[in-house]
Each structure stands twice: as structure tokens, then as C-alpha cells.
């Protein structure tokens, strides 16, 4: 098996020529047509593998790729020359796919037809293969365009890979993507390419090191964020906004969870960039929730003077918030945040600083137990005085509870011996987030009504009767009970 380290970027077709102009080196142009195969139940895909048969320069080759082979942007690869257009059973028998297939029938799922322009670039003591693919995916009569750049490290320091990417990104709008052609092809075959993204659970080994766990979780969070932003570029809608904000916040939370490894200046700048990006979604999300959960449920049926004027102002506010959000998603800064997140996860100071070796190479389960103890203690300390907290202080408690929930969800696979405790603790932590979230939503609704009504006291009063109909005391009581249940739940670590 060969181990490859690569970055992939989506680019607009009109930027292809400028992208190539930045890649100096020997090159060639190849036509690469490939068919991807799987069982009827897509066993390979579910196990994180992609199997293709490709015709191109050098003849016909069969390639099996795994989702990961150790690094954030690494993949295992098993490749052999074969004779026929279908997968070769003998070649497959020498790969990890053999056991899971066990003689099952393989059939075509989708096809790729791309023209690949290759440049071999020497930069920063490294040799990097740059490949620009232009063409299309085909599945079941459906088509999707392909225009992407892959940068694969052949030799030398991985930092040179990111330096080259930064140089090219100064001249062309590179959008980091962690979605392979195989994943796009499967989505096209199922008729849901570009659907609302969801975070995939990171596969953690209970004996993994802290560094390996950080990279695995970081990869899952970054993949979620890349997919969410790509989805918003294609179709701005409420669920996409929600997923993008969650993905951004989870990646920020990861820096807090692994704080001993995230104290360098690059990590701090990344945190600032993620904080900016998350804030660009806030108003759009708040308005989506208000309209979907409050106004559509009761406001449209309410009768009071100025109702129609308020509704027009409300829709105008959401349209403005969406324009701001879409501008942020399309911005150079957003693209830079994704690239720098990738660079920090793969080549950040934490990966090589000898002073961090004890933490980086230590057991992840021991580290996780300490993190969870610390995060739970923070919640417990603030919860002691819950009845004395104002809305702002309750919101801060909610943020502490959210980080605890993310940490518990992320790190739970390191503790497989107590599945029932895990389930109960996660359920309790989600209840705290939901109940404190309901209180925070009520506070946000109050501010939103005041903003949209623009000083019209009568209209604000009439809208508030609809928007603030729930009883705050009931919400406070629910949050108090949820906190009590969380603090009484047995830790699973």
C-alpha cells in the first residue's frame, strides 16, 4: 500500500487557466475515464472505500482507495493493472476489500470522464503533483460538472504543500473540498448530490494518541464545514445555514477541547477566523428560527394593526441577512479559514513541537477524561447559582454546556465499556442545551422584535404577544431540572 497526502480544491471553470498559470513545472494532458463499482447495498462505500477501474495513460488500472490512512488528508491506495473492464477478483483479494466483499457481485455505480492536466512542481524542498481535472460525472442519466485541482505531495515536507496552495489561492478562488469524486458520484447516483450536509462520526481507536484523535475529529468537523459552505453556495436555505453554523462552532469547540495543543499563534488566528465566520450566520439563523418556529406557527394568524407591515419588514430583514451570509461564504476570508484549518490540523506547531510531545503522544482516553472532568466542573460551578443568573449569564452557562456536550459526543468512542452511561450522559447534556437554548431563543426573539419594529412601541407590543407567548418561568424551571439531571448523571469516563 502507498500512502498519499493531498489537498483538493473546487474552482470555477473560468479560473482554470489562471490556476494552471501559477503551477510551474513539467506537465502533460491525459484523458481519464473511470467507472466506480460497488455491491447493490454499497458495502464498500459504507466501509469508507472507493473502487474504480480507470482507462488512461499506462493502460487500464484498478484502484481501491480508503477514506483515511493516518493523516488528515491521507488515504490508503491499492492499485494494479488489470485486463478487463470489470474489477479483477485476484487483484481485489490482495486488498482490505476482499474480506468484506466475500464473493458478492459488483456492479457499476457511476462514471467519471475528465481531462487531467498535470504539472510536477518543485517548491520548498518538496515535489508536488498538481492535477487539474475538468469534465463530468455521469450516473443514471444525470450529469454533474467537474472542475477541481488536486495537489499531491510526492516527497518533501507537508508544509510545502500548503505553501503552494496559499500561493495559488492568491490568484484563483480555490475552495477546499474534502468530498471525493467517489462521494459526489454516489450522491449523483442516488439523486441527492448537494443535499444538506451532515457531520460524519469520526472513527476513534480507544488506544489512539491525543494527536491522532485531534486529527480524526478535526477532519470530521472540517469536512462538515466544507460541505456545508458548498451547499450554501449552491442553495441558500435554512437547514444549510444551521449546518454551516454548527460546523463552524464545532471546529471552534475542538480548539477549546484540545487547548493544550492549540496555544500557538496560528491556532489563535484560526479561532478568530472561525468566530468571524460563525457570526456571519447568526442573524440569518435567528431570523430563520423566528419565522419558522414562531411567526409561521402563530404570527400569520394573528390580527392586529401593522401585522402586514411587520411581516414585510421581517422578510426584508431575513433577505438582508442572507445577502450578508452569502457574501461571507463567497469571500476570500472564508476560503482562507478553511485552508488554514487544514494546514493547522496537518502541519501546525502542535505536530512537531518537542515540548508538546508528552501531550501529543499520550493516551487519548486519559486526556479525554481530564477534559471532560474540567468541562463538567465548569458547568457545575455556574449551575450552583442558576436562580441568580440573568439572561446573559444563563447564555454563558449555555455555551459552557454546549462545549461539554460537543466534548462528550466527540470523545465518547474512547470509552466503549459503558454504552448506557454514555447514552444517558449525552441525553442529559442535550437536554441542558435544548432548555437553555429555549431561554436564549426567547431573549433573542425579544431583541429581534425591537429591531424589526424600529421603535414602533405599539407594533412591538402586539408582536411580542405572539413571539413571547411562552412562559419564561416554565422555561427556567425546565432548564433547572435539566441541569440537575446532568449533574446527577454518572460520568462514562
Secondary structure as the mmCIF struct_conf table of DSSP 4:
data_model
#
loop_
_struct_conf.conf_type_id
_struct_conf.id
_struct_conf.beg_label_comp_id
_struct_conf.beg_label_asym_id
_struct_conf.beg_label_seq_id
_struct_conf.end_label_comp_id
_struct_conf.end_label_asym_id
_struct_conf.end_label_seq_id
STRN STRN1 UNK A 2 UNK A 10
HELX_RH_3T_P HELX_RH_3T_P1 UNK A 13 UNK A 15
HELX_RH_AL_P HELX_RH_AL_P1 UNK A 16 UNK A 21
TURN_TY1_P TURN_TY1_P1 UNK A 22 UNK A 22
BEND BEND1 UNK A 25 UNK A 25
STRN STRN2 UNK A 26 UNK A 38
TURN_TY1_P TURN_TY1_P2 UNK A 40 UNK A 41
HELX_RH_AL_P HELX_RH_AL_P2 UNK A 43 UNK A 46
TURN_TY1_P TURN_TY1_P3 UNK A 47 UNK A 48
STRN STRN3 UNK A 49 UNK A 56
TURN_TY1_P TURN_TY1_P4 UNK A 57 UNK A 58
STRN STRN4 UNK A 59 UNK A 66
BEND BEND2 UNK A 67 UNK A 67
BEND BEND3 UNK A 69 UNK A 71
TURN_TY1_P TURN_TY1_P5 UNK A 72 UNK A 73
STRN STRN5 UNK A 74 UNK A 81
BEND BEND4 UNK A 83 UNK A 86
HELX_LH_PP_P HELX_LH_PP_P1 UNK A 87 UNK A 88
HELX_RH_AL_P HELX_RH_AL_P3 UNK A 89 UNK A 92
TURN_TY1_P TURN_TY1_P6 UNK A 93 UNK A 94
BEND BEND5 UNK A 95 UNK A 95
TURN_TY1_P TURN_TY1_P7 UNK A 96 UNK A 96
HELX_RH_AL_P HELX_RH_AL_P4 UNK A 97 UNK A 101
TURN_TY1_P TURN_TY1_P8 UNK A 102 UNK A 103
STRN STRN6 UNK A 107 UNK A 123
TURN_TY1_P TURN_TY1_P9 UNK A 124 UNK A 125
STRN STRN7 UNK A 126 UNK A 139
TURN_TY1_P TURN_TY1_P10 UNK A 140 UNK A 141
STRN STRN8 UNK A 142 UNK A 155
BEND BEND6 UNK A 156 UNK A 156
HELX_RH_AL_P HELX_RH_AL_P5 UNK A 158 UNK A 169
TURN_TY1_P TURN_TY1_P11 UNK A 170 UNK A 171
BEND BEND7 UNK A 172 UNK A 172
STRN STRN9 UNK A 175 UNK A 176
HELX_RH_AL_P HELX_RH_AL_P6 UNK A 181 UNK A 190
TURN_TY1_P TURN_TY1_P12 UNK A 191 UNK A 191
TURN_TY1_P TURN_TY1_P13 UNK A 193 UNK A 194
HELX_LH_PP_P HELX_LH_PP_P2 UNK A 195 UNK A 197
HELX_LH_PP_P HELX_LH_PP_P3 UNK A 199 UNK A 202
TURN_TY1_P TURN_TY1_P14 UNK A 206 UNK A 207
STRN STRN10 UNK A 209 UNK A 209
HELX_RH_AL_P HELX_RH_AL_P7 UNK A 210 UNK A 234
HELX_RH_AL_P HELX_RH_AL_P8 UNK A 238 UNK A 257
TURN_TY1_P TURN_TY1_P15 UNK A 258 UNK A 258
HELX_RH_3T_P HELX_RH_3T_P2 UNK A 259 UNK A 261
BEND BEND8 UNK A 264 UNK A 264
HELX_RH_AL_P HELX_RH_AL_P9 UNK A 265 UNK A 289
HELX_RH_PI_P HELX_RH_PI_P1 UNK A 290 UNK A 295
TURN_TY1_P TURN_TY1_P16 UNK A 296 UNK A 298
HELX_RH_3T_P HELX_RH_3T_P3 UNK A 299 UNK A 301
TURN_TY1_P TURN_TY1_P17 UNK A 305 UNK A 306
HELX_RH_AL_P HELX_RH_AL_P10 UNK A 307 UNK A 329
TURN_TY1_P TURN_TY1_P18 UNK A 330 UNK A 330
BEND BEND9 UNK A 331 UNK A 331
HELX_RH_AL_P HELX_RH_AL_P11 UNK A 332 UNK A 347
BEND BEND10 UNK A 348 UNK A 348
HELX_RH_3T_P HELX_RH_3T_P4 UNK A 349 UNK A 351
TURN_TY1_P TURN_TY1_P19 UNK A 352 UNK A 352
HELX_RH_3T_P HELX_RH_3T_P5 UNK A 354 UNK A 356
HELX_RH_AL_P HELX_RH_AL_P12 UNK A 357 UNK A 360
TURN_TY1_P TURN_TY1_P20 UNK A 361 UNK A 361
BEND BEND11 UNK A 362 UNK A 362
STRN STRN11 UNK A 363 UNK A 363
HELX_RH_AL_P HELX_RH_AL_P13 UNK A 364 UNK A 383
TURN_TY1_P TURN_TY1_P21 UNK A 384 UNK A 385
HELX_RH_3T_P HELX_RH_3T_P6 UNK A 386 UNK A 388
HELX_RH_AL_P HELX_RH_AL_P14 UNK A 391 UNK A 411
HELX_RH_3T_P HELX_RH_3T_P7 UNK A 412 UNK A 414
TURN_TY1_P TURN_TY1_P22 UNK A 416 UNK A 417
HELX_RH_AL_P HELX_RH_AL_P15 UNK A 419 UNK A 453
TURN_TY1_P TURN_TY1_P23 UNK A 454 UNK A 455
HELX_RH_AL_P HELX_RH_AL_P16 UNK A 457 UNK A 467
TURN_TY1_P TURN_TY1_P24 UNK A 468 UNK A 468
BEND BEND12 UNK A 470 UNK A 470
HELX_RH_AL_P HELX_RH_AL_P17 UNK A 472 UNK A 488
BEND BEND13 UNK A 489 UNK A 489
HELX_LH_PP_P HELX_LH_PP_P4 UNK A 490 UNK A 491
#
